[in-house]
Amino acid sequence: MGPLVERFPSHCPRGHRLGARRMLVGWDNRCDPPQRIWICMRCSIVMHHRDYTWPLTDHPSDRA
Ligand SMILES: [Zn+2]
């Protein structure tokens, strides 16, 4: 096992690149079980952890 890195989708469903300052990280307690959510700061779309398969990016650095 590598170091514990919180993973998140590399892009939102609308193609906006995500990163530490390009998304909001939240927690949806209305789900059972509660799950991680991410919100794109460009279009405010909410992404649920369950909707993404792993592995996804664990490199928040920009390579644009
Ligand atoms: Zn977006």
N, CA, C, O and the ligand as a Tripos MOL2 file, in Angstrom:
@<TRIPOS>MOLECULE
protein
  257   255    65     0     0
PROTEIN
NO_CHARGES

@<TRIPOS>ATOM
      1 N           0.8390   -1.1990    0.0000 N.3       1 MET1
      2 CA          0.0000    0.0000    0.0000 C.3       1 MET1
      3 C           0.8680    1.2400    0.0000 C.2       1 MET1
      4 O           1.8650    1.3120    0.7190 O.2       1 MET1
      5 N           0.4860    2.2200   -0.8100 N.am      2 GLY2
      6 CA          1.1980    3.4760   -0.8430 C.3       2 GLY2
      7 C           0.7050    4.3860    0.2620 C.2       2 GLY2
      8 O          -0.1310    4.0030    1.0810 O.2       2 GLY2
      9 N           1.2230    5.5670    0.2700 N.am      3 PRO3
     10 CA          0.7530    6.5440    1.2550 C.3       3 PRO3
     11 C          -0.7170    6.8540    1.0260 C.2       3 PRO3
     12 O          -1.2180    6.7710   -0.0960 O.2       3 PRO3
     13 N          -1.3880    7.2080    2.0880 N.am      4 LEU4
     14 CA         -2.8120    7.4910    1.9830 C.3       4 LEU4
     15 C          -3.0090    8.8300    1.2790 C.2       4 LEU4
     16 O          -2.6760    9.8920    1.8050 O.2       4 LEU4
     17 N          -3.5510    8.7420    0.0950 N.am      5 VAL5
     18 CA         -3.8220    9.9510   -0.6760 C.3       5 VAL5
     19 C          -5.3030    9.9730   -0.9950 C.2       5 VAL5
     20 O          -5.8660    8.9960   -1.4910 O.2       5 VAL5
     21 N          -5.9010   11.0680   -0.7110 N.am      6 GLU6
     22 CA         -7.3190   11.1700   -1.0370 C.3       6 GLU6
     23 C          -7.4780   11.3630   -2.5320 C.2       6 GLU6
     24 O          -6.9360   12.2990   -3.1200 O.2       6 GLU6
     25 N          -8.2230   10.4700   -3.1240 N.am      7 ARG7
     26 CA         -8.3820   10.5100   -4.5660 C.3       7 ARG7
     27 C          -9.6510   11.2720   -4.9390 C.2       7 ARG7
     28 O         -10.5890   11.4040   -4.1520 O.2       7 ARG7
     29 N          -9.6340   11.7530   -6.1440 N.am      8 PHE8
     30 CA        -10.8080   12.4400   -6.6600 C.3       8 PHE8
     31 C         -10.7760   12.3640   -8.1700 C.2       8 PHE8
     32 O          -9.7240   12.1140   -8.7580 O.2       8 PHE8
     33 N         -11.9040   12.5730   -8.7980 N.am      9 PRO9
     34 CA        -11.9220   12.5130  -10.2630 C.3       9 PRO9
     35 C         -11.0120   13.5760  -10.8580 C.2       9 PRO9
     36 O         -10.8530   14.6560  -10.2890 O.2       9 PRO9
     37 N         -10.4210   13.2700  -11.9970 N.am     10 SER10
     38 CA         -9.5080   14.2200  -12.6190 C.3      10 SER10
     39 C         -10.2670   15.3530  -13.3070 C.2      10 SER10
     40 O          -9.7630   16.4660  -13.4510 O.2      10 SER10
     41 N         -11.4880   15.0390  -13.7240 N.am     11 HIS11
     42 CA        -12.3030   16.0430  -14.3950 C.3      11 HIS11
     43 C         -13.7530   15.8580  -13.9670 C.2      11 HIS11
     44 O         -14.1720   14.7630  -13.5940 O.2      11 HIS11
     45 N         -14.5020   16.9410  -14.0280 N.am     12 CYS12
     46 CA        -15.9290   16.8100  -13.7820 C.3      12 CYS12
     47 C         -16.5790   16.2690  -15.0550 C.2      12 CYS12
     48 O         -15.9590   16.2570  -16.1180 O.2      12 CYS12
     49 N         -17.8330   15.8210  -14.9400 N.am     13 PRO13
     50 CA        -18.4970   15.2500  -16.1230 C.3      13 PRO13
     51 C         -18.6050   16.2130  -17.2940 C.2      13 PRO13
     52 O         -18.8370   15.7890  -18.4260 O.2      13 PRO13
     53 N         -18.4410   17.4900  -17.0370 N.am     14 ARG14
     54 CA        -18.5090   18.4770  -18.1130 C.3      14 ARG14
     55 C         -17.1340   18.8530  -18.6370 C.2      14 ARG14
     56 O         -17.0010   19.7520  -19.4680 O.2      14 ARG14
     57 N         -16.1200   18.1650  -18.1490 N.am     15 GLY15
     58 CA        -14.7910   18.3450  -18.7150 C.3      15 GLY15
     59 C         -13.9250   19.3730  -18.0310 C.2      15 GLY15
     60 O         -12.8220   19.6600  -18.4960 O.2      15 GLY15
     61 N         -14.4050   19.9370  -16.9280 N.am     16 HIS16
     62 CA        -13.5620   20.8900  -16.2180 C.3      16 HIS16
     63 C         -12.5170   20.1300  -15.4130 C.2      16 HIS16
     64 O         -12.8200   19.1510  -14.7300 O.2      16 HIS16
     65 N         -11.3060   20.5980  -15.5100 N.am     17 ARG17
     66 CA        -10.2350   19.9680  -14.7720 C.3      17 ARG17
     67 C         -10.4040   20.2620  -13.2820 C.2      17 ARG17
     68 O         -10.7230   21.3840  -12.8910 O.2      17 ARG17
     69 N         -10.1890   19.2460  -12.4670 N.am     18 LEU18
     70 CA        -10.3340   19.4130  -11.0300 C.3      18 LEU18
     71 C          -8.9830   19.4730  -10.3550 C.2      18 LEU18
     72 O          -7.9840   18.9910  -10.8880 O.2      18 LEU18
     73 N          -8.9630   20.0630   -9.1900 N.am     19 GLY19
     74 CA         -7.7380   20.1640   -8.4070 C.3      19 GLY19
     75 C          -8.0950   20.7030   -7.0380 C.2      19 GLY19
     76 O          -9.2580   20.9610   -6.7300 O.2      19 GLY19
     77 N          -7.0730   20.8660   -6.2300 N.am     20 ALA20
     78 CA         -7.3040   21.2660   -4.8450 C.3      20 ALA20
     79 C          -8.0550   22.5870   -4.7480 C.2      20 ALA20
     80 O          -8.8450   22.7850   -3.8260 O.2      20 ALA20
     81 N          -7.8160   23.4870   -5.6880 N.am     21 ARG21
     82 CA         -8.4850   24.7800   -5.6420 C.3      21 ARG21
     83 C          -9.5280   24.9040   -6.7290 C.2      21 ARG21
     84 O          -9.9970   26.0010   -7.0330 O.2      21 ARG21
     85 N          -9.8890   23.7740   -7.3140 N.am     22 ARG22
     86 CA        -10.8720   23.8150   -8.4000 C.3      22 ARG22
     87 C         -12.1050   23.0200   -8.0480 C.2      22 ARG22
     88 O         -12.9730   22.8010   -8.8930 O.2      22 ARG22
     89 N         -12.1880   22.5910   -6.8160 N.am     23 MET23
     90 CA        -13.3520   21.8220   -6.3980 C.3      23 MET23
     91 C         -13.5640   22.0050   -4.9010 C.2      23 MET23
     92 O         -12.6520   22.3820   -4.1650 O.2      23 MET23
     93 N         -14.7740   21.7330   -4.4780 N.am     24 LEU24
     94 CA        -15.0920   21.6910   -3.0680 C.3      24 LEU24
     95 C         -15.2990   20.2370   -2.6840 C.2      24 LEU24
     96 O         -15.9330   19.4750   -3.4140 O.2      24 LEU24
     97 N         -14.7660   19.8640   -1.5440 N.am     25 VAL25
     98 CA        -14.9150   18.5000   -1.0680 C.3      25 VAL25
     99 C         -15.9420   18.5000    0.0530 C.2      25 VAL25
    100 O         -15.8660   19.2920    0.9920 O.2      25 VAL25
    101 N         -16.8910   17.6040   -0.0660 N.am     26 GLY26
    102 CA        -17.9590   17.5590    0.9300 C.3      26 GLY26
    103 C         -18.2830   16.1380    1.3330 C.2      26 GLY26
    104 O         -17.5960   15.1810    0.9780 O.2      26 GLY26
    105 N         -19.3430   16.0470    2.0780 N.am     27 TRP27
    106 CA        -19.7470   14.7640    2.6260 C.3      27 TRP27
    107 C         -21.2680   14.7280    2.5950 C.2      27 TRP27
    108 O         -21.9320   15.5840    3.1790 O.2      27 TRP27
    109 N         -21.8030   13.7430    1.9180 N.am     28 ASP28
    110 CA        -23.2480   13.6710    1.7860 C.3      28 ASP28
    111 C         -23.8080   12.7110    2.8140 C.2      28 ASP28
    112 O         -23.7060   11.4930    2.6680 O.2      28 ASP28
    113 N         -24.3910   13.2650    3.8420 N.am     29 ASN29
    114 CA        -24.9240   12.4460    4.9260 C.3      29 ASN29
    115 C         -26.3070   11.8920    4.6230 C.2      29 ASN29
    116 O         -26.8500   11.0890    5.3820 O.2      29 ASN29
    117 N         -26.8620   12.3290    3.5120 N.am     30 ARG30
    118 CA        -28.1980   11.8320    3.1660 C.3      30 ARG30
    119 C         -28.1170   10.4760    2.5060 C.2      30 ARG30
    120 O         -29.1250    9.7830    2.3670 O.2      30 ARG30
    121 N         -26.9260   10.0970    2.1010 N.am     31 CYS31
    122 CA        -26.7540    8.7930    1.4840 C.3      31 CYS31
    123 C         -26.5490    7.7460    2.5690 C.2      31 CYS31
    124 O         -26.1360    8.0560    3.6860 O.2      31 CYS31
    125 N         -26.8420    6.5180    2.2220 N.am     32 ASP32
    126 CA        -26.6200    5.4210    3.1480 C.3      32 ASP32
    127 C         -25.7940    4.3660    2.4430 C.2      32 ASP32
    128 O         -26.3300    3.6880    1.5650 O.2      32 ASP32
    129 N         -24.5270    4.1820    2.7680 N.am     33 PRO33
    130 CA        -23.8160    4.9350    3.7980 C.3      33 PRO33
    131 C         -23.4320    6.3240    3.3090 C.2      33 PRO33
    132 O         -23.4120    6.5660    2.1020 O.2      33 PRO33
    133 N         -23.1290    7.2360    4.2190 N.am     34 PRO34
    134 CA        -22.6650    8.5620    3.8070 C.3      34 PRO34
    135 C         -21.4390    8.4420    2.9240 C.2      34 PRO34
    136 O         -20.6270    7.5330    3.0980 O.2      34 PRO34
    137 N         -21.3090    9.3340    2.0010 N.am     35 GLN35
    138 CA        -20.2010    9.2110    1.0760 C.3      35 GLN35
    139 C         -19.6180   10.5640    0.7050 C.2      35 GLN35
    140 O         -20.2360   11.6160    0.8720 O.2      35 GLN35
    141 N         -18.4070   10.4820    0.1980 N.am     36 ARG36
    142 CA        -17.6760   11.6550   -0.2310 C.3      36 ARG36
    143 C         -18.3140   12.2450   -1.4790 C.2      36 ARG36
    144 O         -18.7430   11.5220   -2.3790 O.2      36 ARG36
    145 N         -18.3660   13.5430   -1.5160 N.am     37 ILE37
    146 CA        -18.7960   14.2140   -2.7380 C.3      37 ILE37
    147 C         -17.7820   15.2930   -3.0910 C.2      37 ILE37
    148 O         -17.0570   15.8060   -2.2380 O.2      37 ILE37
    149 N         -17.7600   15.6130   -4.3610 N.am     38 TRP38
    150 CA        -16.9260   16.7180   -4.8390 C.3      38 TRP38
    151 C         -17.8090   17.6470   -5.6490 C.2      38 TRP38
    152 O         -18.7160   17.1980   -6.3500 O.2      38 TRP38
    153 N         -17.5510   18.9170   -5.5560 N.am     39 ILE39
    154 CA        -18.3220   19.9100   -6.2950 C.3      39 ILE39
    155 C         -17.3700   20.7070   -7.1660 C.2      39 ILE39
    156 O         -16.4210   21.3210   -6.6790 O.2      39 ILE39
    157 N         -17.6400   20.6870   -8.4590 N.am     40 CYS40
    158 CA        -16.8270   21.4540   -9.3980 C.3      40 CYS40
    159 C         -17.0770   22.9390   -9.1760 C.2      40 CYS40
    160 O         -18.2270   23.3770   -9.1440 O.2      40 CYS40
    161 N         -16.0170   23.7090   -9.0230 N.am     41 MET41
    162 CA        -16.1860   25.1390   -8.7850 C.3      41 MET41
    163 C         -16.4820   25.8910  -10.0650 C.2      41 MET41
    164 O         -16.8280   27.0710  -10.0220 O.2      41 MET41
    165 N         -16.3560   25.2400  -11.1820 N.am     42 ARG42
    166 CA        -16.6520   25.8950  -12.4460 C.3      42 ARG42
    167 C         -18.1390   25.8310  -12.7660 C.2      42 ARG42
    168 O         -18.7240   26.8210  -13.2040 O.2      42 ARG42
    169 N         -18.7450   24.6870  -12.5530 N.am     43 CYS43
    170 CA        -20.1390   24.5250  -12.9570 C.3      43 CYS43
    171 C         -21.0100   24.0470  -11.8010 C.2      43 CYS43
    172 O         -22.2130   23.8500  -11.9760 O.2      43 CYS43
    173 N         -20.4260   23.8590  -10.6330 N.am     44 SER44
    174 CA        -21.1630   23.4940   -9.4240 C.3      44 SER44
    175 C         -21.8190   22.1170   -9.5070 C.2      44 SER44
    176 O         -22.7020   21.8020   -8.7090 O.2      44 SER44
    177 N         -21.4020   21.3150  -10.4460 N.am     45 ILE45
    178 CA        -21.9420   19.9660  -10.5250 C.3      45 ILE45
    179 C         -21.4140   19.1460   -9.3500 C.2      45 ILE45
    180 O         -20.2600   19.2850   -8.9440 O.2      45 ILE45
    181 N         -22.2730   18.2980   -8.8190 N.am     46 VAL46
    182 CA        -21.8960   17.4790   -7.6730 C.3      46 VAL46
    183 C         -21.5660   16.0760   -8.1530 C.2      46 VAL46
    184 O         -22.3460   15.4450   -8.8660 O.2      46 VAL46
    185 N         -20.4000   15.6020   -7.7490 N.am     47 MET47
    186 CA        -19.9500   14.2590   -8.1110 C.3      47 MET47
    187 C         -19.9170   13.3930   -6.8720 C.2      47 MET47
    188 O         -19.3240   13.7650   -5.8590 O.2      47 MET47
    189 N         -20.5470   12.2490   -6.9530 N.am     48 HIS48
    190 CA        -20.5650   11.3320   -5.8240 C.3      48 HIS48
    191 C         -19.5040   10.2570   -6.0030 C.2      48 HIS48
    192 O         -19.2290    9.7940   -7.1100 O.2      48 HIS48
    193 N         -18.9280    9.8840   -4.8900 N.am     49 HIS49
    194 CA        -17.8770    8.8800   -4.9050 C.3      49 HIS49
    195 C         -18.3360    7.5980   -5.5990 C.2      49 HIS49
    196 O         -17.5720    6.9740   -6.3350 O.2      49 HIS49
    197 N         -19.5790    7.2170   -5.3600 N.am     50 ARG50
    198 CA        -20.0830    5.9520   -5.8950 C.3      50 ARG50
    199 C         -20.1470    5.9550   -7.4150 C.2      50 ARG50
    200 O         -20.1980    4.8980   -8.0440 O.2      50 ARG50
    201 N         -20.1430    7.1520   -8.0050 N.am     51 ASP51
    202 CA        -20.2740    7.2380   -9.4490 C.3      51 ASP51
    203 C         -18.9520    7.0580  -10.1730 C.2      51 ASP51
    204 O         -18.9050    7.0240  -11.4030 O.2      51 ASP51
    205 N         -17.8810    6.9430   -9.4060 N.am     52 TYR52
    206 CA        -16.5630    6.8650  -10.0220 C.3      52 TYR52
    207 C         -15.9020    5.5510   -9.6780 C.2      52 TYR52
    208 O         -15.9530    5.0850   -8.5390 O.2      52 TYR52
    209 N         -15.2910    4.9710  -10.6660 N.am     53 THR53
    210 CA        -14.5360    3.7590  -10.4400 C.3      53 THR53
    211 C         -13.0830    4.1260  -10.2120 C.2      53 THR53
    212 O         -12.6010    5.1510  -10.6940 O.2      53 THR53
    213 N         -12.4190    3.3030   -9.4940 N.am     54 TRP54
    214 CA        -11.0310    3.5640   -9.1650 C.3      54 TRP54
    215 C         -10.1350    2.6290   -9.9370 C.2      54 TRP54
    216 O         -10.6090    1.5630  -10.3300 O.2      54 TRP54
    217 N          -8.8950    2.9360  -10.1840 N.am     55 PRO55
    218 CA         -8.2470    4.1430   -9.6850 C.3      55 PRO55
    219 C          -8.4890    5.3380  -10.5690 C.2      55 PRO55
    220 O          -8.6220    5.2260  -11.7880 O.2      55 PRO55
    221 N          -8.5430    6.4720   -9.9310 N.am     56 LEU56
    222 CA         -8.5530    7.7400  -10.6400 C.3      56 LEU56
    223 C          -7.2890    8.4750  -10.2430 C.2      56 LEU56
    224 O          -6.4150    7.9160   -9.5810 O.2      56 LEU56
    225 N          -7.1990    9.7070  -10.6420 N.am     57 THR57
    226 CA         -5.9660   10.4400  -10.3800 C.3      57 THR57
    227 C          -5.6990   10.5870   -8.8870 C.2      57 THR57
    228 O          -6.6120   10.8530   -8.1060 O.2      57 THR57
    229 N          -4.4810   10.4180   -8.5140 N.am     58 ASP58
    230 CA         -4.0820   10.7850   -7.1630 C.3      58 ASP58
    231 C          -2.9490   11.8100   -7.2600 C.2      58 ASP58
    232 O          -2.1480   11.9790   -6.3410 O.2      58 ASP58
    233 N          -2.9180   12.4730   -8.3920 N.am     59 HIS59
    234 CA         -1.9140   13.5040   -8.6180 C.3      59 HIS59
    235 C          -2.6110   14.8390   -8.8510 C.2      59 HIS59
    236 O          -2.9750   15.1670   -9.9800 O.2      59 HIS59
    237 N          -2.7930   15.5960   -7.7940 N.am     60 PRO60
    238 CA         -3.5110   16.8670   -7.9410 C.3      60 PRO60
    239 C          -2.7200   17.9430   -8.6640 C.2      60 PRO60
    240 O          -3.2450   19.0270   -8.9180 O.2      60 PRO60
    241 N          -1.4800   17.6670   -8.9960 N.am     61 SER61
    242 CA         -0.6740   18.6820   -9.6660 C.3      61 SER61
    243 C          -1.1870   18.9270  -11.0830 C.2      61 SER61
    244 O          -1.7610   18.0390  -11.7120 O.2      61 SER61
    245 N          -0.9790   20.0930  -11.5500 N.am     62 ASP62
    246 CA         -1.4320   20.4590  -12.8810 C.3      62 ASP62
    247 C          -0.3820   20.0920  -13.9180 C.2      62 ASP62
    248 O           0.8170   20.3020  -13.7310 O.2      62 ASP62
    249 N          -0.8730   19.5430  -15.0050 N.am     63 ARG63
    250 CA          0.0250   19.2570  -16.1180 C.3      63 ARG63
    251 C          -0.5770   19.8060  -17.4060 C.2      63 ARG63
    252 O          -0.3550   19.2640  -18.4890 O.2      63 ARG63
    253 N          -1.3220   20.8630  -17.2770 N.am     64 ALA64
    254 CA         -1.9960   21.4340  -18.4380 C.3      64 ALA64
    255 C          -0.9560   21.8800  -19.4520 C.2      64 ALA64
    256 O          -1.3090   22.3930  -20.5130 O.2      64 ALA64
    257 ZN        -17.3960   21.3940  -14.0450 Zn       65 ZN65
@<TRIPOS>BOND
     1     1     2 1
     2     2     3 1
     3     3     4 2
     4     3     5 am
     5     5     6 1
     6     6     7 1
     7     7     8 2
     8     7     9 am
     9     9    10 1
    10    10    11 1
    11    11    12 2
    12    11    13 am
    13    13    14 1
    14    14    15 1
    15    15    16 2
    16    15    17 am
    17    17    18 1
    18    18    19 1
    19    19    20 2
    20    19    21 am
    21    21    22 1
    22    22    23 1
    23    23    24 2
    24    23    25 am
    25    25    26 1
    26    26    27 1
    27    27    28 2
    28    27    29 am
    29    29    30 1
    30    30    31 1
    31    31    32 2
    32    31    33 am
    33    33    34 1
    34    34    35 1
    35    35    36 2
    36    35    37 am
    37    37    38 1
    38    38    39 1
    39    39    40 2
    40    39    41 am
    41    41    42 1
    42    42    43 1
    43    43    44 2
    44    43    45 am
    45    45    46 1
    46    46    47 1
    47    47    48 2
    48    47    49 am
    49    49    50 1
    50    50    51 1
    51    51    52 2
    52    51    53 am
    53    53    54 1
    54    54    55 1
    55    55    56 2
    56    55    57 am
    57    57    58 1
    58    58    59 1
    59    59    60 2
    60    59    61 am
    61    61    62 1
    62    62    63 1
    63    63    64 2
    64    63    65 am
    65    65    66 1
    66    66    67 1
    67    67    68 2
    68    67    69 am
    69    69    70 1
    70    70    71 1
    71    71    72 2
    72    71    73 am
    73    73    74 1
    74    74    75 1
    75    75    76 2
    76    75    77 am
    77    77    78 1
    78    78    79 1
    79    79    80 2
    80    79    81 am
    81    81    82 1
    82    82    83 1
    83    83    84 2
    84    83    85 am
    85    85    86 1
    86    86    87 1
    87    87    88 2
    88    87    89 am
    89    89    90 1
    90    90    91 1
    91    91    92 2
    92    91    93 am
    93    93    94 1
    94    94    95 1
    95    95    96 2
    96    95    97 am
    97    97    98 1
    98    98    99 1
    99    99   100 2
   100    99   101 am
   101   101   102 1
   102   102   103 1
   103   103   104 2
   104   103   105 am
   105   105   106 1
   106   106   107 1
   107   107   108 2
   108   107   109 am
   109   109   110 1
   110   110   111 1
   111   111   112 2
   112   111   113 am
   113   113   114 1
   114   114   115 1
   115   115   116 2
   116   115   117 am
   117   117   118 1
   118   118   119 1
   119   119   120 2
   120   119   121 am
   121   121   122 1
   122   122   123 1
   123   123   124 2
   124   123   125 am
   125   125   126 1
   126   126   127 1
   127   127   128 2
   128   127   129 am
   129   129   130 1
   130   130   131 1
   131   131   132 2
   132   131   133 am
   133   133   134 1
   134   134   135 1
   135   135   136 2
   136   135   137 am
   137   137   138 1
   138   138   139 1
   139   139   140 2
   140   139   141 am
   141   141   142 1
   142   142   143 1
   143   143   144 2
   144   143   145 am
   145   145   146 1
   146   146   147 1
   147   147   148 2
   148   147   149 am
   149   149   150 1
   150   150   151 1
   151   151   152 2
   152   151   153 am
   153   153   154 1
   154   154   155 1
   155   155   156 2
   156   155   157 am
   157   157   158 1
   158   158   159 1
   159   159   160 2
   160   159   161 am
   161   161   162 1
   162   162   163 1
   163   163   164 2
   164   163   165 am
   165   165   166 1
   166   166   167 1
   167   167   168 2
   168   167   169 am
   169   169   170 1
   170   170   171 1
   171   171   172 2
   172   171   173 am
   173   173   174 1
   174   174   175 1
   175   175   176 2
   176   175   177 am
   177   177   178 1
   178   178   179 1
   179   179   180 2
   180   179   181 am
   181   181   182 1
   182   182   183 1
   183   183   184 2
   184   183   185 am
   185   185   186 1
   186   186   187 1
   187   187   188 2
   188   187   189 am
   189   189   190 1
   190   190   191 1
   191   191   192 2
   192   191   193 am
   193   193   194 1
   194   194   195 1
   195   195   196 2
   196   195   197 am
   197   197   198 1
   198   198   199 1
   199   199   200 2
   200   199   201 am
   201   201   202 1
   202   202   203 1
   203   203   204 2
   204   203   205 am
   205   205   206 1
   206   206   207 1
   207   207   208 2
   208   207   209 am
   209   209   210 1
   210   210   211 1
   211   211   212 2
   212   211   213 am
   213   213   214 1
   214   214   215 1
   215   215   216 2
   216   215   217 am
   217   217   218 1
   218   218   219 1
   219   219   220 2
   220   219   221 am
   221   221   222 1
   222   222   223 1
   223   223   224 2
   224   223   225 am
   225   225   226 1
   226   226   227 1
   227   227   228 2
   228   227   229 am
   229   229   230 1
   230   230   231 1
   231   231   232 2
   232   231   233 am
   233   233   234 1
   234   234   235 1
   235   235   236 2
   236   235   237 am
   237   237   238 1
   238   238   239 1
   239   239   240 2
   240   239   241 am
   241   241   242 1
   242   242   243 1
   243   243   244 2
   244   243   245 am
   245   245   246 1
   246   246   247 1
   247   247   248 2
   248   247   249 am
   249   249   250 1
   250   250   251 1
   251   251   252 2
   252   251   253 am
   253   253   254 1
   254   254   255 1
   255   255   256 2
@<TRIPOS>SUBSTRUCTURE
     1 MET1         2 RESIDUE 1 A MET
     2 GLY2         6 RESIDUE 1 A GLY
     3 PRO3        10 RESIDUE 1 A PRO
     4 LEU4        14 RESIDUE 1 A LEU
     5 VAL5        18 RESIDUE 1 A VAL
     6 GLU6        22 RESIDUE 1 A GLU
     7 ARG7        26 RESIDUE 1 A ARG
     8 PHE8        30 RESIDUE 1 A PHE
     9 PRO9        34 RESIDUE 1 A PRO
    10 SER10       38 RESIDUE 1 A SER
    11 HIS11       42 RESIDUE 1 A HIS
    12 CYS12       46 RESIDUE 1 A CYS
    13 PRO13       50 RESIDUE 1 A PRO
    14 ARG14       54 RESIDUE 1 A ARG
    15 GLY15       58 RESIDUE 1 A GLY
    16 HIS16       62 RESIDUE 1 A HIS
    17 ARG17       66 RESIDUE 1 A ARG
    18 LEU18       70 RESIDUE 1 A LEU
    19 GLY19       74 RESIDUE 1 A GLY
    20 ALA20       78 RESIDUE 1 A ALA
    21 ARG21       82 RESIDUE 1 A ARG
    22 ARG22       86 RESIDUE 1 A ARG
    23 MET23       90 RESIDUE 1 A MET
    24 LEU24       94 RESIDUE 1 A LEU
    25 VAL25       98 RESIDUE 1 A VAL
    26 GLY26      102 RESIDUE 1 A GLY
    27 TRP27      106 RESIDUE 1 A TRP
    28 ASP28      110 RESIDUE 1 A ASP
    29 ASN29      114 RESIDUE 1 A ASN
    30 ARG30      118 RESIDUE 1 A ARG
    31 CYS31      122 RESIDUE 1 A CYS
    32 ASP32      126 RESIDUE 1 A ASP
    33 PRO33      130 RESIDUE 1 A PRO
    34 PRO34      134 RESIDUE 1 A PRO
    35 GLN35      138 RESIDUE 1 A GLN
    36 ARG36      142 RESIDUE 1 A ARG
    37 ILE37      146 RESIDUE 1 A ILE
    38 TRP38      150 RESIDUE 1 A TRP
    39 ILE39      154 RESIDUE 1 A ILE
    40 CYS40      158 RESIDUE 1 A CYS
    41 MET41      162 RESIDUE 1 A MET
    42 ARG42      166 RESIDUE 1 A ARG
    43 CYS43      170 RESIDUE 1 A CYS
    44 SER44      174 RESIDUE 1 A SER
    45 ILE45      178 RESIDUE 1 A ILE
    46 VAL46      182 RESIDUE 1 A VAL
    47 MET47      186 RESIDUE 1 A MET
    48 HIS48      190 RESIDUE 1 A HIS
    49 HIS49      194 RESIDUE 1 A HIS
    50 ARG50      198 RESIDUE 1 A ARG
    51 ASP51      202 RESIDUE 1 A ASP
    52 TYR52      206 RESIDUE 1 A TYR
    53 THR53      210 RESIDUE 1 A THR
    54 TRP54      214 RESIDUE 1 A TRP
    55 PRO55      218 RESIDUE 1 A PRO
    56 LEU56      222 RESIDUE 1 A LEU
    57 THR57      226 RESIDUE 1 A THR
    58 ASP58      230 RESIDUE 1 A ASP
    59 HIS59      234 RESIDUE 1 A HIS
    60 PRO60      238 RESIDUE 1 A PRO
    61 SER61      242 RESIDUE 1 A SER
    62 ASP62      246 RESIDUE 1 A ASP
    63 ARG63      250 RESIDUE 1 A ARG
    64 ALA64      254 RESIDUE 1 A ALA
    65 ZN65       257 GROUP 0 **** ****
